[in-house]
Amino acid sequence: MFRRCIGVAAVAAALVASVSIASPASAAQAVECNGTLSLGDAPQTRVIVKAGASCTVVDSTIKSLRALPGSVDVFVVDSDVTRNLMVRGATGTVQIGPADCRFDPNIGNNIVVRNSHNVLVCLMSVDNNITVRNNDGRVTIRDSSAGNNIRANRNLAYNEQPGDAAHVNPGAIRILRNTADNHIVARGNDASRDVIARDNTPDADIA
């Protein structure tokens, strides 16, 4: 299986260096994260990231992660999530997977990132769906696999923010070298956004 990652390695490294280390959690526990969590094997732990918080989960196996509207940066690095990973309304950068995109953490159900800013999903293996929608930053899904669908739908016009990396076409939505058992779709995105889709299986449906 491919490995999955969302984000920017340099930003992830900076965040890991700057945040405090949170204490490991016991099984069957909901943990609020504002810093760095390194939980090891904690497959019943649910991680919650509240408004104003930044969270890095590293070298962990957790049950789920939910980032609420107003959360800032969310990184899930070299970690497995046995159920769902849901990010809504993050104002910074979202990264899911290893920082260098060379490994293969597993998401047991879905990746959903919506109403956020920069999103990069790379080298991920998802049992069900990868969904990226209503985001206003750079959007890339690459080298990933999904057991159902990959969707990059209804993303907003690119809204440059301080700290965004320079690029000749930052607003383009990039869907590159992915595989899905059913469909790969990019529909209803803002008309100002180019969609660059290459070497996907099946071919991306762009509208």
LUMBAMAR-547117 format. One line per 5 residues: number of its first residue (from 1); for each residue x, y, z of N, C-alpha, C, O. Coordinates in pm, 1 decimal, decimal comma. Each point is the difference from the previous one (the first is absolute). Last residue first. Example, Ala and Ser with C-alpha at 12.3 -4.5 7.8 and 13.67 -1.06 7.14 Angstrom:
<rs>
2 = 1285,0 -225,0 708,0 82,0 119,0 6,0 -77,0 109,0 73,0 50,9 110,8 16,9  -21,9 -682,8 -23,9 -89,0 119,0 0,0 90,0 120,0 0,0 103,6 -1,9 66,5
</rs>
This chain:
<rs>
207 = -1484,4 1865,0 -1380,3 -113,7 78,9 -48,4 -7,4 130,5 76,7 -88,8 81,5 -25,2  379,3 -588,8 -59,1 14,5 142,4 32,4 -116,1 75,8 -60,3 -28,5 -12,5 -119,1  224,3 -504,5 257,8 -118,4 62,5 -58,0 1,1 145,3 43,0 -19,7 30,4 117,6  448,3 -394,5 -164,4 -80,9 90,9 79,9 -115,8 56,9 -81,8 15,6 34,8 -117,1  206,7 -528,2 35,1 21,8 140,9 -32,7 -95,3 87,5 82,3 -112,7 -39,1 30,3
202 = 205,6 -416,3 209,7 -37,1 39,1 -137,0 33,6 146,5 -27,0 39,2 73,4 90,7  284,3 -142,7 67,9 -77,5 -118,0 -37,2 -117,6 -14,2 93,6 19,4 -25,3 118,9  374,1 429,2 -310,2 -88,3 -57,5 100,5 -73,1 -122,1 -54,9 -22,6 -10,8 -120,5  352,0 356,8 -76,8 43,5 -135,7 36,0 -80,3 -57,8 116,7 54,6 -66,7 87,8  -124,1 581,6 -132,5 85,3 -83,0 -85,2 20,3 -137,2 62,7 14,6 -13,3 121,5
197 = -271,1 541,0 -90,4 -21,5 -140,9 34,3 80,5 -85,4 -97,5 -20,0 7,1 -121,2  -91,3 527,8 293,3 106,0 -75,8 -66,5 -12,0 -143,8 47,3 28,0 -30,2 116,0  -340,5 503,8 -130,4 9,5 -135,4 53,0 102,5 -75,4 -83,9 -17,8 -18,1 -120,5  -89,8 575,3 247,9 32,6 -105,4 -95,5 -3,0 -134,1 72,6 27,6 -7,1 119,7  -297,8 458,3 36,7 93,4 -108,1 30,5 21,2 -87,5 -123,6 -95,8 -51,7 -57,3
192 = -218,2 420,0 96,5 136,4 52,6 -6,2 105,2 -107,9 19,8 118,8 24,1 -21,6  -595,5 -102,4 62,3 42,3 10,0 -139,4 141,7 54,7 -15,2 62,7 -21,0 -103,8  -234,5 -269,3 532,6 -9,0 136,6 -49,1 60,2 10,2 -139,6 102,0 -62,5 -29,2  -291,1 -412,6 147,6 100,5 88,2 59,1 -11,2 140,0 -61,2 -51,7 16,2 -110,5  -210,1 -439,4 15,0 -56,6 115,1 69,3 101,0 88,9 67,3 -36,4 78,0 88,0
187 = 201,9 -569,8 -188,8 -118,9 66,9 -52,1 -34,8 122,2 83,8 23,5 4,2 120,8  316,6 -451,5 -203,7 24,5 140,1 35,5 -112,1 81,4 -63,4 3,9 28,8 -119,6  126,7 -591,9 238,3 -88,7 106,9 -46,2 52,4 135,8 45,3 45,5 15,2 113,4  12,4 -592,2 -165,3 82,8 115,0 35,5 -66,7 120,9 -63,9 -17,2 4,2 -121,8  -173,3 -535,0 263,7 10,6 121,9 -79,7 104,2 95,4 57,5 25,3 3,6 120,5
182 = -48,0 -513,2 -2,3 -118,1 49,0 -71,4 32,9 124,2 -82,8 32,1 -12,9 -118,1  307,1 -209,6 368,5 -78,5 -114,2 -47,3 -122,9 43,1 -78,2 -47,6 -74,0 -86,1  513,4 354,6 102,6 -121,9 -17,1 79,4 -78,1 -116,9 -57,1 -1,6 -21,0 -121,3  525,5 300,0 101,8 -87,5 -109,6 -39,7 -119,9 -4,9 94,5 12,5 23,0 120,3  397,8 363,3 -309,4 -81,9 -63,4 103,1 -74,8 -120,1 -58,0 -15,5 -12,4 -121,5
177 = 329,1 386,4 -64,3 47,3 -137,0 24,0 -73,8 -69,7 113,9 61,3 -66,8 83,3  -171,8 572,2 -103,7 110,1 -61,0 -73,6 27,9 -142,5 48,3 22,0 -22,5 119,0  -305,5 516,4 -101,7 -43,0 -136,8 28,6 89,7 -90,4 -83,9 -20,0 -12,3 -120,8  -32,8 567,4 281,8 83,2 -104,0 -60,0 -44,2 -137,0 49,0 -4,2 -26,1 120,2  -164,4 571,5 -183,3 -29,7 -122,3 75,3 70,9 -114,6 -71,0 -26,2 -26,2 -117,4
172 = 145,8 580,3 119,6 -34,0 -123,0 -71,9 -27,4 -113,8 98,0 67,5 -13,7 102,1  83,6 471,1 9,2 -141,4 -32,9 8,7 -39,1 -127,6 -69,9 -113,5 -45,3 14,8  562,9 245,3 -10,9 -37,6 -56,3 131,0 -146,1 -40,7 8,8 -35,2 -84,3 82,5  416,1 177,2 -449,8 -145,5 -14,7 -9,7 -53,7 -58,5 130,1 -43,1 -115,3 2,6  500,9 233,7 -35,0 -44,3 67,5 -121,0 -151,6 -6,8 -17,2 -59,6 90,4 -58,5
167 = 293,2 -80,7 545,3 -19,1 -97,0 -107,8 -55,0 74,1 -119,7 -73,6 97,6 14,6  262,1 -43,9 549,7 -16,1 56,8 -133,1 -13,4 -111,5 -103,8 64,8 -104,2 10,2  -224,8 50,4 509,7 117,9 -11,3 -85,4 -29,4 56,4 -138,5 -110,9 -13,6 -51,7  -127,0 179,4 513,4 -19,5 -91,6 -111,9 124,9 -1,1 -87,2 55,2 105,4 -31,5  -107,2 191,3 407,4 64,6 -128,7 23,3 -24,1 -101,7 -108,8 66,2 -103,8 -2,3
162 = -423,8 489,3 70,6 141,5 10,3 37,8 57,6 -137,5 31,1 -62,5 -79,5 70,2  -341,7 71,5 -406,8 19,3 37,6 139,7 148,4 16,0 29,2 81,9 -62,2 -67,6  -467,5 32,1 -378,0 137,2 -4,8 51,0 6,8 53,9 142,2 -59,1 102,9 32,7  -328,2 -336,4 -318,7 11,5 119,2 83,5 136,6 -3,9 68,0 17,5 -64,6 103,3  -325,1 -183,0 -536,4 122,3 4,3 80,4 12,0 133,8 71,3 -13,4 105,8 -61,5
157 = -470,1 -311,5 -59,5 109,6 71,5 -64,7 120,6 4,0 93,5 -14,4 9,9 121,8  -294,9 -412,0 -9,1 -21,3 141,7 -22,7 116,5 61,3 -77,7 102,3 -65,0 -21,6  -313,7 -454,6 9,9 101,0 80,7 66,5 -12,5 144,5 -46,3 -33,7 27,4 -115,2  -233,6 -446,6 1,1 -51,8 125,2 54,4 104,2 77,1 82,0 -33,4 65,0 99,0  180,4 -563,7 -186,7 -119,9 68,0 -48,7 -24,6 131,9 73,1 29,8 13,6 118,7
152 = 277,8 -471,6 -190,7 44,5 137,3 28,5 -106,9 91,1 -58,7 10,1 42,2 -115,2  46,2 -605,9 246,6 -78,1 115,7 -44,5 70,0 129,0 41,8 39,4 17,5 115,3  -12,3 -599,3 -168,1 81,3 116,7 30,0 -73,0 119,7 -59,0 -31,2 2,0 -119,0  -146,5 -531,9 281,6 12,2 115,8 -88,7 104,2 99,5 50,1 31,2 6,0 119,0  -37,7 -504,3 29,8 -126,3 42,7 -59,7 25,4 115,8 -97,4 27,8 -24,0 -117,5
147 = 327,1 -180,8 360,4 -82,9 -115,7 -27,1 -133,8 34,5 -60,1 -70,5 -88,7 -48,1  551,0 358,8 -2,5 -123,6 -1,9 78,5 -82,2 -121,7 -40,6 -10,5 -33,4 -118,0  552,7 275,7 84,0 -99,2 -97,5 -42,5 -118,7 3,7 94,3 14,7 24,5 119,8  439,5 310,6 -307,9 -80,3 -59,0 106,7 -99,6 -99,6 -57,3 -25,0 -1,8 -120,5  346,3 356,0 -74,2 63,6 -127,6 34,3 -72,4 -71,7 113,0 63,7 -57,9 88,0
142 = -219,8 552,9 -111,8 90,9 -70,5 -90,4 46,6 -132,0 58,2 11,0 -17,2 121,4  -318,1 510,2 -85,5 -17,6 -140,3 38,4 87,1 -80,1 -95,4 -22,9 1,5 -120,9  -36,3 554,6 278,8 64,5 -107,3 -76,0 -38,3 -134,5 61,2 3,7 -17,7 121,8  -93,2 595,4 -92,5 -63,5 -131,4 14,0 72,3 -99,3 -90,1 6,5 17,9 -121,7  24,7 516,8 372,0 53,8 -94,7 -97,3 -55,8 -138,3 28,8 -8,5 -41,7 115,5
137 = -306,7 396,3 77,6 144,9 6,0 -16,6 46,1 -92,0 -111,7 -78,1 -37,5 -87,4  -378,4 94,2 282,9 37,7 118,9 -75,2 150,4 16,7 -15,4 46,4 109,0 -33,0  -479,0 -512,7 98,4 123,8 55,8 53,5 45,9 116,1 -87,5 -30,8 3,8 -119,1  -354,8 -341,3 84,3 -25,8 132,6 59,8 123,8 59,6 65,7 -10,8 69,3 101,2  61,9 -588,0 -177,1 -97,8 91,7 -57,8 -9,0 131,0 79,9 29,8 5,8 119,3
132 = 179,2 -543,9 -183,4 58,7 132,4 24,0 -94,1 101,3 -63,9 -12,4 4,3 -122,4  47,8 -568,3 257,7 -86,2 111,5 -38,6 65,2 130,8 41,0 30,7 21,1 117,3  35,1 -593,3 -176,2 76,0 121,7 24,3 -84,9 114,0 -54,0 -32,6 2,5 -118,7  -122,3 -530,7 287,9 4,4 119,5 -84,3 105,8 99,5 44,1 32,6 10,9 118,2  -16,1 -518,5 21,5 -126,8 44,9 -56,9 22,4 121,7 -90,2 38,5 -17,7 -115,6
127 = 328,4 -206,1 337,3 -91,0 -110,8 -27,6 -127,0 44,1 -70,7 -58,1 -77,4 -76,0  558,3 295,0 37,9 -124,3 21,4 73,8 -98,3 -110,1 -37,2 -21,0 -27,7 -118,1  571,6 196,2 84,9 -89,0 -111,3 -31,0 -122,5 11,3 88,9 10,4 -9,5 122,3  405,1 371,2 -318,3 -90,3 -50,9 101,4 -77,4 -120,4 -53,5 -25,7 -10,3 -119,9  359,4 365,2 -66,4 47,0 -133,5 36,8 -81,4 -58,8 114,3 55,2 -51,8 97,0
122 = -169,5 547,0 -131,8 93,4 -72,4 -87,3 40,7 -132,6 61,2 17,4 -13,8 121,0  -329,8 504,8 -93,4 -15,5 -142,0 32,8 95,1 -75,1 -91,9 -15,5 4,2 -122,0  -67,1 531,7 294,2 77,7 -92,8 -81,4 -22,0 -140,5 52,1 30,9 -29,7 115,5  -235,2 574,4 -65,8 -20,9 -143,1 22,5 88,6 -78,0 -96,7 -5,1 21,6 -121,1  -113,6 518,1 343,1 84,5 -88,0 -80,5 -22,7 -146,6 35,9 -7,5 -36,1 117,4
117 = -355,4 298,1 79,9 85,1 76,6 -91,4 84,7 -97,8 -82,4 -55,3 -70,9 -84,1  -460,7 -20,3 285,6 132,2 28,5 55,2 82,1 75,1 -104,4 -54,8 49,4 -98,6  -395,6 -283,2 85,0 -5,5 135,4 56,3 131,7 40,5 64,4 1,7 71,5 100,3  -10,6 -583,8 -160,8 -89,3 97,5 -61,4 7,5 133,0 74,8 35,9 6,5 117,6  147,6 -557,5 -170,0 51,4 132,2 34,3 -86,9 101,3 -72,4 -7,5 0,0 -122,8
112 = 30,7 -562,8 250,0 -85,1 111,0 -43,6 63,1 129,7 48,7 17,5 20,0 120,2  73,0 -591,9 -174,4 63,9 129,6 20,7 -96,4 104,0 -55,1 -41,2 -7,6 -115,8  -69,1 -522,2 301,1 -3,6 114,5 -90,0 99,1 108,5 39,8 32,4 16,9 117,5  1,2 -510,8 44,5 -130,3 29,4 -57,8 10,4 115,3 -99,3 16,7 -24,9 -119,4  368,0 -160,8 357,3 -89,5 -114,1 -9,1 -133,4 28,9 -65,3 -66,5 -93,0 -45,6
107 = 581,2 273,7 -18,0 -123,9 56,1 52,5 -107,9 -104,1 -22,3 -28,5 -37,0 -114,0  602,1 9,4 148,4 -130,6 -42,4 -50,0 -111,2 78,8 67,3 3,1 24,9 120,5  558,3 42,6 -262,9 -99,1 -10,0 106,8 -135,1 -34,2 -60,2 -25,2 28,1 -117,1  514,3 -51,0 -87,1 -138,6 -27,1 -36,2 -88,2 -15,3 122,1 -43,5 -111,1 30,3  540,5 375,8 -221,7 -53,6 -115,3 69,7 -147,1 -15,3 -31,5 -51,7 71,5 -85,9
102 = 332,3 291,2 -67,8 66,8 -122,4 -42,6 -58,8 -125,1 64,4 36,6 -111,3 -37,8  -106,7 625,7 80,0 -82,4 -73,9 -96,8 66,1 -127,8 -48,6 -21,7 -39,4 -114,6  157,1 378,6 460,2 76,3 -10,8 -124,5 -73,8 -82,2 -105,6 53,6 -23,0 -108,5  -248,8 103,3 539,2 48,6 130,6 -42,7 72,8 -7,4 -132,9 -7,7 93,3 -80,0  -386,3 -441,7 200,2 137,5 27,6 39,1 47,3 131,1 -57,2 -41,8 40,6 -108,4
97 = -477,4 -66,5 186,1 95,4 -97,1 -51,1 139,7 35,5 43,7 18,6 91,3 80,4  -392,2 272,5 -141,2 -32,7 -132,7 50,7 94,8 -98,6 -64,9 4,3 -11,9 -122,5  -90,3 578,2 209,5 87,2 -105,0 -52,3 -39,9 -131,7 63,1 -9,2 -11,5 122,2  -160,0 567,3 -188,0 -37,2 -135,4 41,1 96,1 -97,9 -66,6 16,9 2,0 -122,0  -19,7 560,8 261,2 36,4 -109,0 -89,9 -40,9 -133,4 60,9 14,9 -22,6 120,1
92 = -263,0 476,8 21,6 139,5 -10,5 -41,3 21,0 -110,1 -101,9 -65,5 -2,8 -104,1  -356,6 107,2 325,3 42,4 124,4 -64,1 143,2 -5,4 -50,7 42,2 89,6 -73,2  -475,8 -456,9 149,5 134,9 33,1 47,0 52,1 119,8 -77,7 -15,1 6,0 -122,0  -433,2 -246,2 88,0 23,5 139,4 35,6 134,7 28,2 61,3 12,9 94,8 77,4  -143,7 -589,3 -78,5 -93,5 98,8 -52,5 39,8 138,0 49,7 6,6 24,0 120,6
87 = 150,4 -586,4 -156,0 46,9 136,5 26,0 -98,1 95,5 -65,8 -27,9 -11,0 -119,4  93,4 -547,3 266,5 -91,3 104,4 -48,4 53,9 136,4 41,1 20,3 27,2 118,3  67,8 -595,2 -152,2 77,5 120,3 24,1 -76,1 114,8 -65,8 -11,6 5,7 -122,4  -120,2 -545,0 305,9 -10,2 118,1 -85,0 93,6 111,1 43,2 28,8 17,7 118,4  65,2 -519,4 17,2 -133,6 35,2 -48,5 7,0 122,5 -90,3 51,8 -9,3 -111,3
82 = 344,2 -178,3 304,7 -77,4 -120,5 -30,6 -140,1 30,3 -50,2 -62,0 -85,6 -63,1  559,9 324,1 27,6 -130,8 34,3 55,9 -95,1 -112,4 -38,8 -23,8 -23,0 -118,5  600,5 114,2 159,0 -115,6 -69,3 -54,6 -125,8 45,5 72,6 1,6 24,7 120,5  515,6 218,3 -219,3 -100,3 -53,4 92,5 -112,4 -68,1 -75,9 -29,1 35,1 -114,4  420,3 273,6 -10,1 44,8 -136,7 29,8 -93,7 -68,9 98,4 44,6 -68,3 92,2
77 = -192,6 535,3 -105,9 127,8 -34,4 -60,3 40,7 -140,2 44,2 5,8 -29,3 119,4  -398,4 434,4 -148,4 -2,2 -139,6 45,4 115,4 -67,8 -72,5 -10,2 -31,1 -118,7  -162,4 568,8 228,4 93,8 -92,8 -62,0 -17,9 -138,4 63,0 1,4 -14,5 122,2  -226,6 550,2 -159,4 -27,6 -137,6 41,7 92,9 -92,5 -77,6 -4,0 -4,1 -123,0  -88,7 570,4 266,7 74,8 -100,9 -75,8 -29,4 -138,2 56,8 -6,2 -18,0 121,6
72 = -324,9 344,2 22,1 100,6 68,1 -82,1 72,6 -102,0 -87,4 -47,3 -30,5 -109,5  -484,9 73,6 319,5 131,2 -57,7 28,6 99,9 58,0 -100,0 -39,6 52,8 -103,9  -422,6 47,3 65,2 85,1 92,9 73,0 128,8 -60,9 50,8 85,2 72,0 52,0  -492,7 -397,7 -134,8 18,9 129,7 -64,9 79,2 96,0 87,4 -24,1 12,3 120,1  122,8 -520,7 -17,6 -119,4 82,9 -5,4 27,6 131,5 -72,8 115,8 39,5 -13,8
67 = 85,5 -567,7 2,2 41,9 138,5 18,2 -119,0 90,8 -25,6 -61,7 -6,3 -106,4  162,3 -540,1 230,3 -98,4 98,6 -44,6 51,6 138,8 32,8 18,6 34,8 116,6  137,8 -599,9 -152,7 38,0 138,2 27,1 -106,6 89,7 -58,8 -44,4 -19,4 -113,2  113,8 -539,7 288,9 -52,1 103,9 -87,2 62,3 133,6 36,6 55,8 17,6 108,3  106,2 -449,7 63,5 -128,4 -38,3 -57,3 -49,1 103,7 -99,9 -42,8 -36,0 -109,7
62 = 576,2 -57,0 197,2 -115,6 53,6 71,2 -128,4 -44,2 -69,5 2,9 -49,3 -112,8  572,0 -11,5 146,0 -118,6 -64,6 -56,6 -117,7 44,5 84,1 -6,3 -29,3 119,4  524,5 263,7 -214,9 -111,9 -45,7 81,7 -96,2 -83,5 -82,7 -7,0 12,7 -122,2  408,7 309,3 34,3 37,0 -135,4 44,0 -106,3 -60,8 90,7 30,3 -48,8 108,8  -136,5 541,3 -156,9 115,7 -62,7 -61,7 23,0 -137,9 60,5 -15,1 -19,4 120,6
57 = -326,0 490,2 -169,9 -2,3 -137,7 49,9 109,9 -75,1 -73,6 -0,8 -6,2 -122,9  -122,9 550,6 220,7 78,6 -97,6 -73,8 -12,5 -134,1 70,8 35,2 -12,4 117,3  -312,5 527,2 -124,3 24,9 -135,0 51,6 86,8 -78,5 -97,0 -22,0 2,2 -121,1  -203,6 518,7 292,7 76,3 -70,6 -101,9 41,8 -133,3 58,2 35,6 -9,1 117,5  -456,9 390,8 5,1 104,7 -96,6 32,8 70,3 -48,1 -126,4 -59,8 -6,9 -107,4
52 = -328,3 308,6 129,4 118,2 65,3 51,4 116,7 -91,8 28,4 110,0 47,0 29,3  -585,4 -269,5 -38,2 29,9 129,7 -60,2 119,8 64,1 68,6 9,8 -0,7 122,7  -15,5 -523,1 -65,6 -99,8 105,8 11,5 46,5 128,9 -67,9 115,0 11,7 -42,5  -36,8 -570,8 14,4 74,7 124,9 -12,7 -101,4 113,6 -4,4 -78,7 9,7 -94,2  108,0 -565,2 256,6 -82,2 115,3 -35,7 89,0 124,1 -1,9 75,4 24,7 94,1
47 = -49,4 -609,5 -99,3 69,4 127,3 15,3 -89,8 111,8 -51,7 -56,7 -9,8 -108,9  9,8 -522,4 311,2 -56,8 99,3 -92,3 66,0 133,3 28,9 -1,8 47,4 113,6  129,9 -601,2 -10,9 7,6 141,2 35,4 -55,7 86,7 -111,9 36,1 -16,2 -116,6  39,0 -475,9 142,2 -132,1 44,2 44,7 -3,7 150,1 30,0 -102,6 51,1 44,9  504,8 -299,2 -184,3 -101,5 -11,1 -105,7 -140,8 38,0 42,2 -88,9 5,3 -85,0
42 = 610,5 47,0 209,2 -117,3 44,9 75,8 -123,1 -5,1 -90,1 -59,9 103,9 -27,7  623,4 -178,3 40,1 -115,0 -82,8 -37,7 -118,7 35,8 89,2 -8,8 -47,3 113,3  361,5 427,3 -153,6 28,0 -141,3 -20,7 -126,0 -71,9 -42,6 -77,9 52,6 -79,6  133,8 430,6 168,1 -79,0 -88,6 85,3 39,3 -146,6 -11,1 -43,6 -81,7 81,2  172,7 621,2 -152,0 65,3 -122,6 -44,5 -52,6 -111,0 89,8 50,2 -21,3 110,4
37 = -177,7 569,6 -239,5 -34,7 -125,3 65,2 80,8 -112,5 -63,3 -0,5 -16,2 -122,0  14,6 592,9 164,6 42,0 -122,9 -67,0 -38,9 -119,6 85,5 27,2 -4,0 120,0  -290,8 481,7 -131,5 141,5 -26,8 15,3 34,6 -123,5 -79,7 -48,6 -18,6 -111,6  -399,0 106,2 278,9 52,6 131,4 -35,7 149,9 -5,6 24,2 50,5 52,0 99,5  -517,7 -400,9 -78,4 138,7 19,7 -40,4 25,8 145,9 -32,9 -70,1 59,2 -82,1
32 = -281,8 -416,1 375,9 10,5 127,9 -67,9 147,8 27,4 -27,6 84,5 -11,1 88,8  -352,5 -472,4 -17,8 112,6 85,3 36,9 -8,1 128,4 -81,4 -10,9 -3,9 -122,6  -290,5 -464,3 294,9 2,0 115,2 -89,2 106,2 96,7 49,7 1,1 35,6 117,8  -39,7 -594,4 -51,2 6,5 133,9 57,8 -4,1 103,6 -111,2 59,8 -18,0 -106,1  11,2 -493,0 138,7 -140,1 42,1 13,3 -12,1 138,8 60,4 -78,7 22,5 92,0
27 = 551,3 -210,1 2,7 -96,3 -48,9 -96,4 -138,5 55,4 31,4 -28,7 40,8 112,6  440,0 259,9 41,8 -40,4 -138,2 19,1 -103,8 -37,7 -103,4 -50,4 85,0 -73,4  445,0 292,7 0,9 -135,3 -22,4 48,6 -26,7 -148,1 18,3 59,9 -83,8 -67,5  403,2 440,3 79,9 -72,8 -107,9 -64,6 -135,7 -21,1 64,7 -21,4 33,4 116,5  238,0 457,1 -101,7 16,9 -130,7 62,7 -77,4 -106,2 -75,0 -106,1 28,4 -55,5
22 = 322,3 419,0 -181,7 -110,3 -37,4 87,1 21,8 -140,5 52,8 76,3 -77,7 -57,4  262,5 487,1 -121,5 -32,4 -141,3 -9,8 -110,1 -32,1 99,9 12,4 27,0 119,4  87,7 457,8 -389,4 31,0 -78,0 117,7 -44,1 -143,7 -18,8 -82,6 -29,7 -86,3  238,4 359,0 -328,7 -109,0 -25,4 91,9 46,6 -83,1 117,9 105,5 -63,2 -4,7  172,6 204,3 -378,2 -44,3 114,9 77,7 -104,8 -30,7 104,5 -22,0 81,1 90,0
17 = 234,4 -389,3 -419,6 105,3 60,7 81,3 -53,4 103,2 96,7 62,5 26,0 102,8  -349,2 -238,3 -414,9 43,8 -97,0 99,9 103,5 61,9 91,5 1,5 -26,5 120,2  -145,9 284,0 -484,4 -103,2 -11,9 103,1 42,9 -95,4 109,5 -17,8 28,5 118,4  295,9 22,3 -495,0 -0,3 121,0 81,9 -100,7 -9,0 112,1 27,1 42,5 112,3  -11,9 -388,5 -428,2 118,3 -0,8 84,7 4,3 121,5 91,2 36,2 -10,2 117,2
12 = -380,2 -15,1 -435,0 -18,0 -100,0 105,2 118,6 0,0 94,5 -16,3 -4,1 122,0  37,2 270,9 -503,9 -90,8 57,6 98,7 -19,1 -96,0 115,4 -4,3 41,0 115,9  257,4 -192,9 -476,3 71,5 107,0 70,4 -86,7 62,8 106,7 47,8 29,8 109,4  -235,4 -361,1 -395,0 96,1 -53,0 95,9 68,5 109,3 78,8 17,7 -12,5 121,1  -518,4 15,1 -312,5 127,8 51,1 -44,8 103,3 -37,9 103,8 -13,9 34,9 117,3
7 = -492,0 -275,2 -249,9 66,0 113,6 59,3 131,9 36,2 -60,9 32,2 -40,3 -111,8  -310,4 -437,1 167,7 -58,4 127,3 -38,2 85,3 108,8 60,3 17,8 0,4 121,8  11,7 -564,9 -253,5 41,1 115,3 76,0 -62,5 124,5 -55,8 -15,8 15,1 -121,2  46,8 -607,1 104,6 -74,7 121,1 -21,2 56,7 114,5 80,0 35,8 -16,4 116,7  107,2 -485,5 -382,5 -4,9 73,0 126,4 -62,7 134,1 -22,4 3,2 51,3 -111,9
2 = -82,7 -535,4 -168,6 69,8 127,2 5,0 -7,7 55,6 141,2 -83,1 -43,3 79,9  66,7 -485,9 -162,9 -83,9 119,6 0,0 87,4 124,5 0,0 109,3 1,3 56,7
</rs>
